[in-house]
Amino acid sequence: MLEFGLPRVPGIRELYLWYFRRVLPRIGRLVSRHGEAYSYLPASVGTFPEPSVFASTLERAGFADVRARPLSFGIVHLYLARRPATLTSAS
């Protein structure tokens, strides 16, 4: 699963937040011609759990080998997990 995140590197984080909050919504409005396009995205990303918290959630849900891999300075995270094979009652 691929999810947006917030970079932790100083400088990059501030630049990204400025772009994410100021530029991206304007581009979304221009392209889609819809006033609210992309406005939800910064709020949505801001409320998504930290990678370690989300990885723990996946483990509690029964997934194994859970990893969160930051990409592009943490702007996105790739979550990798394996669903364990379930036992069947075929025997």
C-alpha positions in Angstrom: 0.0 0.0 0.0 1.3 3.5 -0.8 0.3 6.4 1.4 1.2 10.1 1.6 3.3 11.1 4.6 5.1 14.1 5.9 8.9 14.5 5.4 11.0 14.7 8.6 14.0 16.3 7.0 14.2 20.0 8.1 14.0 22.3 5.1 12.4 19.7 2.9 9.5 19.4 5.3 8.8 23.1 5.3 9.1 23.4 1.5 6.8 20.4 1.1 4.2 21.7 3.5 4.2 25.1 1.7 3.7 23.4 -1.7 1.1 20.9 -0.3 -1.0 23.6 1.4 -0.6 26.5 -1.0 0.3 25.3 -4.5 -1.3 21.9 -4.9 -4.8 23.0 -4.1 -4.6 25.8 -6.6 -3.3 23.4 -9.3 -6.2 21.0 -8.5 -8.7 23.8 -8.8 -7.3 24.9 -12.1 -7.1 21.5 -13.6 -10.5 20.1 -12.3 -12.4 23.4 -12.4 -13.8 22.4 -9.0 -13.3 24.8 -6.1 -12.6 22.1 -3.4 -10.4 19.9 -5.5 -7.3 18.7 -3.5 -8.2 20.9 -0.6 -9.0 17.8 1.5 -5.6 16.2 0.9 -3.4 18.2 3.4 -5.9 17.5 6.2 -6.2 13.9 5.3 -2.4 13.4 5.3 -2.1 15.3 8.5 -4.5 12.9 10.3 -3.1 9.7 8.9 -1.1 7.8 11.6 2.7 7.9 11.8 4.3 5.0 9.9 5.2 3.1 13.1 1.6 3.4 14.4 0.1 2.3 11.1 2.5 -0.7 10.9 1.4 -1.7 14.4 -2.2 -1.5 13.3 -1.5 -3.8 10.4 0.2 -6.3 12.8 -2.7 -6.2 15.2 -5.0 -6.9 12.2 -3.1 -10.1 11.6 -0.5 -9.2 9.0 3.1 -10.4 9.3 6.4 -9.1 8.2 5.1 -5.5 8.2 7.5 -2.8 7.0 7.1 0.9 6.3 9.5 2.1 3.7 9.8 5.9 3.3 10.2 7.1 -0.3 11.0 10.6 -1.6 12.2 11.9 1.7 9.1 10.5 3.4 6.6 12.3 1.2 5.1 8.8 0.6 5.5 5.5 2.5 5.3 2.1 1.0 3.8 -0.3 3.4 4.6 -4.0 2.9 3.0 -6.8 4.7 2.2 -10.5 4.3 -1.1 -12.0 5.0 -0.4 -15.4 6.7 -1.9 -18.4 5.1 -5.1 -19.5 6.9 -5.8 -23.0 7.8 -8.6 -24.6 6.0 -11.0 -27.3 7.3 -10.5 -29.5 4.2 -8.7 -32.3 6.2 
